[in-house]
Amino acid sequence: MSPTETAASEPALRPGWTTGACATAATRSALAAFTGAGFFDPVSITLPRGEQPSFALALRESGPGWARAGIIKDAGDDPDVTHGATIVATVRRAAPGQGLLFRAGPGVGTVTRPGLPLAVGEPAINPVPRRLMSAAAAAAGMDVLEFVISVPDGERIATRTWNPRLGILGGLSILGTTGVVVPYSCSAWIHSIRRGVDVARACGLSHVAACVGHTSEVAVRRHYDLPPEAMIDMGDFVGGLLGHLRHHPLPRVTLAGGFAKMSKLAAGALDLHSKRSQVDPTALAATLAGLGAEPALTARAAAANTALEVLDLARAAGLPLGQAIARAAATVARTALATPTIALDVLVFDRQGELVGSSQ
């Protein structure tokens, strides 16, 4: 798929394919070899929304009663950690009466906690890829097979994902609802946020903390003495987190982040990425004025280059700006959440992980 040109004559970002789409394509090619038709190379599949991508094989092997095909995942222009990984599908005959079975090969994880769309003990091959692979088997006239999906080096790659925190151990998940990776859509991150909430609910946790980054995560764990499974890496996606919590509530939620990010939330932004929201020094200066700052201080704050510069000015003057930001951010978040049954608080930290504001 070649890039198209946007109205601004800039190249459009190239989409890619999920691990689930790659696993389905590898399975279809292996099925063809298994049934005596030879490997399909390239191999095309039909995705849930009608796209029909074609994939070249990176691996083909077969023997008595089995066939194996592999495809190198192309995530397009998205910074996906699984880009370049080889997704391998092995098809082999199962015992009569067993139907279609899915197995986790090396580099594919196993579910160990409740709350995910798969039962504990199941391989981390999500429902849509399973459905697509089952359809490929049905089209080949096969209904008693074992599918083994593996990803060489997948266990190491998985340490860079949410899988260990979600209780998916031993490797990667085979994911994909549409089969398409939209560059920088951050859909995988938001998916992980939602699964983090689901796992926390299934584990009966009464308090979780959603953090902007590593510094705030370390600081909030120290502040509340929370276990690792209670931590949710929300990144910039406050809105994505709150939207899921609205329909899947937990008793208590803490939002934690640095002063700059939380000042954006306090100003009403629910997406804290620098491309979609900016710190407003004028608004911070107005907050300082409301705390009793002298005009000269508010003028310096309004002309500041960074949010932390404003925070330093407030600290030097003995004004609780961090506290004011935490309370304003909590008000915005509670309004977006629109669920009074959830106890929500906000903690604001500086770059050293020191608490500078709490909404409580």
C-alpha positions in Angstrom: 0.0 0.0 0.0 1.7 3.2 -1.1 1.2 6.5 0.7 -1.4 8.8 -0.6 -1.1 12.6 -0.6 -3.0 14.7 1.9 -4.6 18.0 1.2 -1.5 19.7 2.5 0.6 17.6 0.1 2.3 15.7 2.9 2.6 11.9 2.7 -0.1 10.1 4.7 1.0 7.7 7.4 1.1 4.1 6.2 -1.2 1.7 8.1 0.0 -1.7 9.2 -1.4 -5.1 10.2 -2.0 -6.5 13.7 -0.5 -9.7 15.1 -3.9 -11.2 14.7 -4.1 -10.4 11.0 -0.6 -11.9 10.5 -1.4 -15.0 12.4 -4.6 -15.5 10.3 -2.6 -15.1 7.1 0.1 -17.5 8.3 -2.6 -20.0 9.3 -4.4 -19.8 5.9 -1.1 -20.5 4.1 -0.2 -23.4 6.4 -3.7 -24.8 5.9 -3.3 -24.8 2.2 -0.1 -26.7 2.5 -1.6 -29.1 5.1 -4.5 -29.9 2.7 -2.1 -30.6 -0.2 -2.6 -27.4 -2.1 0.9 -26.0 -1.4 1.7 -22.8 0.5 -0.1 -19.7 -0.6 2.7 -17.1 -1.1 1.7 -14.4 -1.1 -1.4 -15.1 0.9 -4.4 -12.9 1.2 -7.1 -12.7 3.9 -10.4 -10.8 4.4 -10.5 -8.7 7.5 -13.7 -7.9 9.5 -14.2 -4.5 7.7 -13.6 -6.0 4.2 -9.9 -5.1 3.6 -8.0 -7.9 1.8 -4.3 -7.4 2.5 -1.7 -9.7 1.0 1.3 -11.1 2.9 4.6 -12.6 1.7 5.8 -15.6 3.6 9.0 -15.4 5.7 8.9 -19.1 6.7 7.4 -22.3 5.2 7.9 -25.8 6.6 5.9 -29.0 6.5 6.0 -32.6 7.4 3.7 -35.6 7.9 0.5 -34.3 9.6 1.7 -30.7 10.0 2.5 -27.5 8.1 4.0 -24.2 9.3 4.1 -20.7 7.8 5.5 -17.4 9.2 4.9 -13.8 8.3 6.9 -10.7 9.4 4.6 -8.2 11.0 4.5 -4.8 9.3 3.1 -2.2 11.7 3.3 0.5 9.0 4.3 3.9 10.4 3.1 3.1 13.9 5.8 2.8 16.6 4.6 -0.7 17.5 7.0 -2.9 19.6 5.9 -5.9 17.6 6.9 -4.4 14.3 9.3 -6.8 12.5 8.4 -9.8 14.7 7.8 -13.0 12.9 4.3 -14.4 13.6 4.3 -18.2 13.0 1.3 -20.5 12.7 1.6 -24.3 12.8 -1.3 -26.4 11.8 -1.4 -30.0 12.8 -4.0 -32.8 13.2 -5.9 -33.0 16.5 -7.4 -36.0 18.1 -10.8 -36.9 16.8 -13.6 -35.1 18.6 -11.5 -32.2 19.8 -12.6 -29.7 17.2 -10.4 -26.6 16.6 -7.8 -26.1 19.4 -5.6 -23.0 19.9 -2.2 -23.4 21.6 0.4 -20.9 22.7 3.8 -21.7 21.2 7.1 -20.1 22.2 6.8 -16.3 22.5 3.0 -16.3 22.9 1.6 -15.6 26.4 -0.9 -17.5 28.6 -3.7 -15.8 30.6 -3.2 -16.1 34.3 -5.6 -13.6 35.7 -9.4 -13.1 35.3 -10.8 -10.0 33.7 -9.6 -10.5 30.1 -11.8 -11.7 27.2 -10.2 -15.1 27.6 -10.4 -17.6 30.4 -7.5 -18.2 32.8 -5.2 -20.8 31.3 -6.0 -20.0 27.7 -3.4 -18.9 25.2 -3.4 -15.1 24.6 -4.9 -15.4 21.2 -7.8 -12.9 21.2 -11.4 -13.7 20.1 -11.4 -12.0 16.7 -8.1 -13.7 15.5 -9.5 -17.0 16.7 -12.7 -16.4 14.7 -10.7 -15.5 11.5 -8.5 -18.6 11.8 -11.6 -20.8 12.5 -13.2 -19.3 9.3 -10.0 -20.1 7.3 -10.2 -23.7 8.6 -13.9 -24.0 7.7 -13.1 -22.7 4.2 -10.5 -25.4 3.9 -13.0 -28.0 5.0 -11.2 -28.8 8.2 -12.9 -28.9 11.6 -10.4 -31.0 13.7 -7.1 -29.2 13.9 -4.7 -27.7 16.4 -3.4 -24.2 15.7 -0.1 -23.3 17.5 0.8 -19.7 17.2 4.4 -18.6 18.2 6.5 -15.5 18.0 10.3 -16.0 18.1 11.7 -13.7 20.8 8.2 -12.9 21.8 8.9 -13.4 25.5 11.5 -10.6 25.5 9.4 -8.3 23.4 6.5 -8.8 25.8 8.5 -7.2 28.6 8.0 -3.9 26.7 4.2 -4.3 26.8 1.5 -4.4 29.5 1.2 -8.2 29.3 3.1 -9.0 32.6 1.0 -6.4 34.5 -2.2 -7.9 33.0 -1.2 -11.4 34.0 -0.4 -12.6 30.5 2.9 -14.5 31.1 5.3 -16.1 28.7 5.0 -13.8 25.7 2.9 -11.6 23.5 -0.8 -11.4 22.8 -2.2 -12.1 19.4 -4.4 -9.1 19.0 -6.6 -7.3 16.6 -10.3 -6.3 16.3 -10.1 -4.9 12.8 -6.8 -6.3 11.8 -5.5 -2.9 10.9 -2.9 -0.9 12.8 -3.8 2.8 12.4 -0.5 4.8 12.8 -0.4 6.8 16.0 -4.0 6.1 16.8 -2.8 4.8 20.2 -5.6 2.3 20.0 -3.3 -0.4 21.5 -2.5 1.8 24.4 -6.2 2.6 25.1 -7.0 -1.1 24.7 -4.3 -1.9 27.4 -5.8 0.8 29.7 -9.2 -0.8 29.4 -7.8 -4.3 30.0 -6.0 -3.0 33.1 -9.2 -1.7 34.6 -11.0 -5.0 33.7 -8.2 -7.1 35.4 -8.3 -4.9 38.5 -12.1 -5.3 38.7 -11.9 -9.1 38.3 -9.1 -9.3 40.9 -11.4 -7.4 43.4 -9.1 -4.4 43.8 -10.7 -1.5 45.6 -8.2 1.2 44.7 -6.2 1.7 41.4 -3.8 4.5 40.4 -3.6 5.7 36.8 -0.3 7.4 36.1 1.0 9.6 33.3 4.5 8.1 33.5 7.1 6.2 35.4 8.0 8.9 37.9 4.5 9.4 39.0 3.9 5.7 39.1 6.8 5.2 41.5 5.8 8.1 43.6 2.1 7.1 43.9 3.0 3.6 44.8 5.2 4.9 47.6 2.4 7.4 48.6 -0.4 4.8 48.9 1.6 1.5 49.2 -0.3 0.0 46.2 0.6 -3.4 44.7 1.9 -3.5 41.1 -1.4 -4.8 39.7 -3.2 -1.7 41.0 -1.1 0.5 38.7 -2.5 1.6 35.3 -0.2 3.3 32.8 -2.7 5.8 31.3 -0.1 7.9 29.5 -1.8 10.9 28.0 -5.2 9.2 27.7 -7.2 10.5 30.7 -10.3 10.6 28.6 -9.9 7.0 27.4 -9.5 5.9 31.0 -12.5 7.8 32.4 -14.7 6.7 29.5 -14.1 3.1 30.3 -14.5 3.6 34.1 -17.8 5.3 33.5 -19.2 1.9 32.4 -16.9 -0.4 34.4 -16.4 1.4 37.8 -14.0 0.7 40.6 -14.5 1.9 44.1 -11.5 4.3 44.2 -9.3 5.8 41.5 -6.2 8.0 41.8 -4.9 10.0 38.9 -1.3 10.9 39.2 1.1 12.9 37.1 3.6 15.6 36.8 2.7 19.3 37.3 2.7 20.2 33.6 0.4 17.3 32.5 -1.9 17.8 35.4 -2.2 21.5 34.7 -3.5 20.6 31.3 -6.1 18.4 32.9 -7.0 21.2 35.3 -7.6 23.4 32.3 -10.1 20.9 30.8 -7.9 18.8 28.5 -8.6 15.0 28.6 -5.8 14.2 26.1 -2.6 15.4 27.5 -0.3 14.8 24.5 1.7 17.8 23.4 0.2 17.7 19.9 -3.3 18.0 21.3 -3.1 20.2 24.4 -0.7 22.8 25.7 0.2 24.3 29.0 -1.3 27.8 29.4 1.0 30.0 31.4 -1.7 32.7 31.4 -4.2 30.4 33.1 -1.5 29.4 35.7 -0.8 33.0 36.4 -4.5 33.6 36.9 -4.6 30.7 39.4 -1.6 32.3 41.2 -3.5 35.6 41.4 -6.4 33.7 42.9 -4.0 32.4 45.6 -3.0 36.0 46.4 0.1 36.4 44.3 1.4 40.0 43.7 1.0 41.4 40.2 4.7 41.2 39.5 4.7 37.5 40.3 1.7 36.8 38.1 3.3 38.8 35.2 6.5 36.6 35.5 4.3 33.5 35.6 2.4 34.5 32.4 5.7 35.1 30.6 7.3 31.8 31.8 8.6 29.3 29.3 7.5 26.1 31.1 5.0 25.0 33.7 7.7 23.9 36.1 9.1 27.5 35.9 5.7 28.7 37.2 5.7 26.0 39.9 9.1 27.1 41.1 7.9 30.8 41.3 4.9 29.6 43.3 7.1 27.6 45.6 9.5 30.5 46.2 6.5 32.7 47.1 5.0 30.0 49.4 1.8 29.7 47.4 0.1 26.3 47.1 -0.2 26.2 43.3 0.3 22.4 43.1 -2.6 22.0 45.5 -4.9 24.3 43.4 -4.0 22.4 40.2 -4.7 19.0 41.9 -8.1 20.2 43.0 -9.0 21.8 39.6 -7.9 18.6 37.8 -10.0 16.4 40.1 -13.0 18.6 39.4 -12.5 18.2 35.6 -12.0 14.5 35.9 -15.1 14.0 38.1 -17.2 15.9 35.7 -16.0 13.8 32.8 -16.4 10.6 34.8 -20.0 11.5 35.7 -20.1 8.6 38.2 -20.4 9.8 41.8 -20.0 6.2 43.1 -16.3 6.3 42.2 -14.0 8.1 44.8 -11.5 10.0 42.6 -8.5 12.0 43.7 -5.5 13.6 41.9 -1.9 13.7 43.0 0.6 16.1 41.4 4.3 15.5 41.5 7.4 17.3 40.4 10.1 15.8 38.3 11.9 14.4 41.3 8.7 12.6 42.4 8.0 14.9 45.3 4.3 15.5 46.0 3.4 19.1 45.3 -0.4 18.8 45.3 -3.3 16.6 46.4 -6.9 17.1 45.7 -7.8 15.6 49.1 
